Each structure stands twice: as structure tokens, then as C-alpha cells.
Amino acid sequence: MLALPLSAVGRSLTGINIVGPSNVEPPPQPPPPAMYQLDIVLKKGKNLAIRDRTGTSDPYVKFKIAGKEVFRSKTIHKNLNPVWDERVSLLVETLRDPLYVKVFDYDFGLQDDFMGSAYLYLESLEHQRALDVTLDLKDPQYPEHNLGSLELSITLTPKEGDVRDAVRNLEIYNNSDYSFISVFSCIHHKSSFSGGNHSFILLAT
């Protein structure tokens, strides 16, 4: 066996880190999307709760995110299996807040009656694919009661760029079947504007 002098060993290992951590930095991770576009089609209700003395109801639906109302459907009179086919597009900055869906019975001149509610958890949705969703309506005070269901179609799409770019991109859907609402954090700023057949509401959280 040939023994190398210590000076040679030192030279041969100069600059080589055998057991220490690598000095090579890992590749940077891509930033998360600036926001998400949530396209919702409120299709219909099935076997909704009776709230009128006539054995029927006049249902309408509200959507809320982070405590703010972002959509209200039209009222369908005297129908427990209403068909809405209404569409709304929302710009959301985070998926942590679920979509809160509530159904009410419209009563002229009186307080509207609660008909059930449900949560849609956005973090569980697959991206860039239309999903048919059935929400079972419940009363938190009486969770054992069956209050019917709602059928929706949901598409969640990550959006890059800033808020202005995302809002401009939504304008391609300018038609009477859609309303557009952007929901995002905007400190010391709150505004709304509309034009044509679409509307934008910028909500501060």
C-alpha cells in the first residue's frame, strides 16, 4: 500500500466538502397564484323545505365569502324544485374561506324565512375543471332535518397578474347571463363600478 504524505492528502481534498451540507441552493419554488377565478352555475333546487301555508315556498339563494354577500339569485315563486340556471364569476384571493350558501323563502313585507344552508370548501376543488356539485341543505339548529339540496356547477381557475389584469380578463364574458364580482383584500380602498351588462364590486376585507 502506497502511503501519501499528509501534504498531498490536504491538497487533494482542498475545496471538497465531504460530509457537510451542499452549498448549492435548491431551485426557487413558483409563487402561488395572485388570485383565483371561481365560476359558479346555480342550476336548481330539489325537494326544498315548505315555508308557506299553501304548502310551497318562494326560494332564492345567497352566496357569501368571508362574511360578505357576493351573489343573490332571483326568486322563484311557489316552487320546491326551482330552476335558476344563473351564473356568477368571483375573483377570490384565498381559498381558505369557504363559499357559504343560504336559501330563503321570500315573504313580501315580512322577514324572509330560512330554508337551509351549506358550505362549499374551495380548497377541496380540482383546478381548471367544471365539477357538478350537490349541496345538502341543513339547519344548524336541527341538523337531522332534511331540507333538500342545490345543484351547482363549479370551475376554479388560478389567475396570474394583479387585480386589474384579472378584472379585464373577465370582460370577455360580457353577456346578460353573467355577473362578475371580485373579492380581495384591499386596505383603505373600497369602490364599485358597473357598465354594460356586467358589474364589478371590489370589496375590502
C-alpha positions as CSV (number, residue, x, y, z in Angstrom):
1,M,0.0,0.0,0.0
2,L,1.4,3.4,-1.0
3,A,1.2,6.0,1.7
4,L,0.7,9.6,0.6
5,P,2.3,12.4,2.5
6,L,-0.1,14.5,4.6
7,S,0.6,17.5,2.4
8,A,-0.6,15.6,-0.7
9,V,-3.8,14.5,1.1
10,G,-4.5,18.0,2.1
11,R,-4.0,19.3,-1.4
12,S,-6.2,16.5,-3.0
13,L,-9.1,17.4,-0.7
14,T,-8.9,21.1,-0.9
15,G,-12.3,22.7,-1.6
16,I,-14.2,19.4,-1.3
17,N,-16.9,19.2,1.3
18,I,-17.5,15.5,2.0
19,V,-19.9,15.4,4.9
20,G,-21.2,19.0,5.2
21,P,-24.4,20.3,3.6
22,S,-24.2,21.3,-0.1
23,N,-23.7,24.9,-0.9
24,V,-25.9,24.6,-4.0
25,E,-29.3,26.3,-3.4
26,P,-32.5,24.5,-4.3
27,P,-34.4,25.8,-7.3
28,P,-36.8,28.6,-6.4
29,Q,-40.4,27.5,-6.0
30,P,-43.0,29.2,-8.2
31,P,-45.1,31.8,-6.4
32,P,-48.8,30.9,-5.6
33,P,-51.4,32.4,-8.0
34,A,-52.3,36.0,-7.4
35,M,-55.9,35.0,-7.1
36,Y,-58.5,32.5,-8.4
37,Q,-61.5,32.8,-10.6
38,L,-64.5,30.9,-9.3
39,D,-67.2,30.3,-11.9
40,I,-70.5,29.1,-10.4
41,V,-73.6,28.0,-12.2
42,L,-76.6,27.8,-9.8
43,K,-78.6,25.2,-11.6
44,K,-81.6,24.1,-9.5
45,G,-83.0,23.1,-6.1
46,K,-84.6,19.8,-5.3
47,N,-87.2,19.0,-2.6
48,L,-86.7,22.3,-0.8
49,A,-88.4,23.0,2.5
50,I,-92.0,24.1,2.8
51,R,-92.3,27.6,4.4
52,D,-95.7,28.9,3.2
53,R,-99.2,27.9,4.5
54,T,-100.0,26.9,0.9
55,G,-97.5,24.0,1.1
56,T,-94.9,25.7,-1.1
57,S,-92.1,28.3,-0.9
58,D,-90.7,31.2,-2.9
59,P,-87.0,30.4,-2.7
60,Y,-83.9,32.5,-3.6
61,V,-80.2,31.8,-2.9
62,K,-77.4,33.9,-1.4
63,F,-73.7,33.3,-1.6
64,K,-71.3,34.7,1.0
65,I,-67.5,34.6,1.2
66,A,-65.6,35.8,4.4
67,G,-68.9,37.2,5.7
68,K,-69.7,39.3,2.6
69,E,-72.6,38.7,0.3
70,V,-71.4,38.3,-3.2
71,F,-74.5,37.0,-5.0
72,R,-78.2,36.8,-4.7
73,S,-80.3,34.8,-7.2
74,K,-83.8,35.7,-8.5
75,T,-86.8,34.5,-6.6
76,I,-88.7,31.5,-8.0
77,H,-92.3,31.7,-6.7
78,K,-94.3,28.8,-5.4
79,N,-91.8,26.1,-6.3
80,L,-90.0,23.5,-4.2
81,N,-87.9,22.3,-7.2
82,P,-86.9,25.6,-8.7
83,V,-84.6,26.0,-11.7
84,W,-82.4,29.1,-11.7
85,D,-79.6,28.5,-14.3
86,E,-77.9,31.6,-13.1
87,R,-74.1,32.2,-13.4
88,V,-71.7,34.3,-11.4
89,S,-67.9,34.7,-11.6
90,L,-65.9,35.6,-8.4
91,L,-62.3,36.6,-8.0
92,V,-61.0,35.3,-4.7
93,E,-57.6,36.0,-3.2
94,T,-57.5,32.9,-0.9
95,L,-59.1,29.5,-0.8
96,R,-59.2,29.4,2.9
97,D,-62.7,31.0,3.2
98,P,-65.5,28.6,2.1
99,L,-68.4,29.6,0.0
100,Y,-71.4,29.9,2.3
101,V,-74.7,29.1,0.6
102,K,-78.1,30.0,2.1
103,V,-81.6,29.6,0.8
104,F,-84.5,31.8,1.9
105,D,-88.3,31.9,1.3
106,Y,-89.3,35.4,0.1
107,D,-92.1,36.9,2.1
108,F,-93.4,40.3,0.9
109,G,-93.3,42.8,3.8
110,L,-92.2,40.2,6.3
111,Q,-88.9,38.7,7.3
112,D,-87.8,36.1,4.9
113,D,-87.8,32.5,6.2
114,F,-84.6,30.5,6.4
115,M,-84.7,27.3,4.2
116,G,-81.3,25.8,4.8
117,S,-77.6,26.4,4.2
118,A,-74.4,24.6,3.2
119,Y,-70.7,25.2,2.8
120,L,-68.5,24.6,-0.2
121,Y,-64.9,24.3,0.7
122,L,-62.8,25.8,-2.1
123,E,-59.5,24.1,-1.0
124,S,-61.0,20.8,-1.9
125,L,-61.9,21.7,-5.5
126,E,-59.9,20.5,-8.5
127,H,-58.5,23.3,-10.6
128,Q,-59.5,24.1,-14.2
129,R,-62.2,21.6,-14.5
130,A,-66.0,22.0,-14.3
131,L,-67.4,20.0,-11.4
132,D,-71.0,19.2,-10.8
133,V,-71.7,19.6,-7.0
134,T,-74.8,18.7,-5.0
135,L,-75.1,20.6,-1.7
136,D,-77.3,19.1,1.0
137,L,-79.1,21.9,2.9
138,K,-79.2,21.8,6.6
139,D,-80.4,23.9,9.6
140,P,-77.6,24.1,12.1
141,Q,-80.2,24.1,14.9
142,Y,-81.9,20.9,13.6
143,P,-79.1,19.0,11.7
144,E,-81.3,15.9,11.4
145,H,-83.9,17.6,9.3
146,N,-83.7,17.1,5.5
147,L,-84.2,20.4,3.8
148,G,-83.5,19.4,0.2
149,S,-80.5,20.1,-2.0
150,L,-79.0,22.5,-4.5
151,E,-77.2,21.5,-7.7
152,L,-74.3,23.7,-8.9
153,S,-71.5,23.6,-11.5
154,I,-68.2,24.9,-10.2
155,T,-65.0,25.8,-12.0
156,L,-61.9,27.1,-10.1
157,T,-59.1,28.6,-12.2
158,P,-55.8,30.1,-10.9
159,K,-55.2,33.6,-12.2
160,E,-51.8,35.3,-12.6
161,G,-51.1,39.0,-12.6
162,D,-52.7,41.8,-10.5
163,V,-56.3,42.5,-9.8
164,R,-56.7,44.9,-12.7
165,D,-55.5,42.3,-15.2
166,A,-57.8,39.7,-13.8
167,V,-60.8,42.0,-14.0
168,R,-60.0,43.0,-17.5
169,N,-59.8,39.3,-18.5
170,L,-63.3,38.7,-17.2
171,E,-64.7,41.3,-19.6
172,I,-64.6,38.6,-22.4
173,Y,-67.7,37.1,-20.8
174,N,-69.7,40.3,-21.2
175,N,-73.3,39.0,-21.6
176,S,-76.6,39.2,-19.7
177,D,-76.2,35.7,-18.2
178,Y,-73.2,36.5,-16.1
179,S,-72.4,38.9,-13.3
180,F,-68.8,39.4,-12.2
181,I,-67.7,40.1,-8.6
182,S,-64.1,40.4,-7.4
183,V,-63.4,39.7,-3.8
184,F,-60.0,40.5,-2.4
185,S,-58.1,42.2,0.4
186,C,-57.7,45.9,-0.3
187,I,-56.7,48.0,2.7
188,H,-58.0,51.6,2.7
189,H,-59.8,51.1,-0.6
190,K,-63.3,50.3,-1.4
191,S,-65.0,51.0,-4.7
192,S,-67.6,49.8,-7.2
193,F,-68.4,50.4,-10.8
194,S,-70.5,48.9,-13.5
195,G,-71.1,49.1,-17.2
196,G,-72.9,47.3,-19.9
197,N,-74.4,44.0,-18.8
198,H,-71.8,43.2,-16.2
199,S,-70.8,44.6,-12.9
200,F,-67.7,44.6,-10.7
201,I,-67.7,45.0,-6.9
202,L,-64.4,45.5,-5.2
203,L,-64.8,44.5,-1.5
204,A,-62.3,45.4,1.2
205,T,-61.7,42.7,3.8
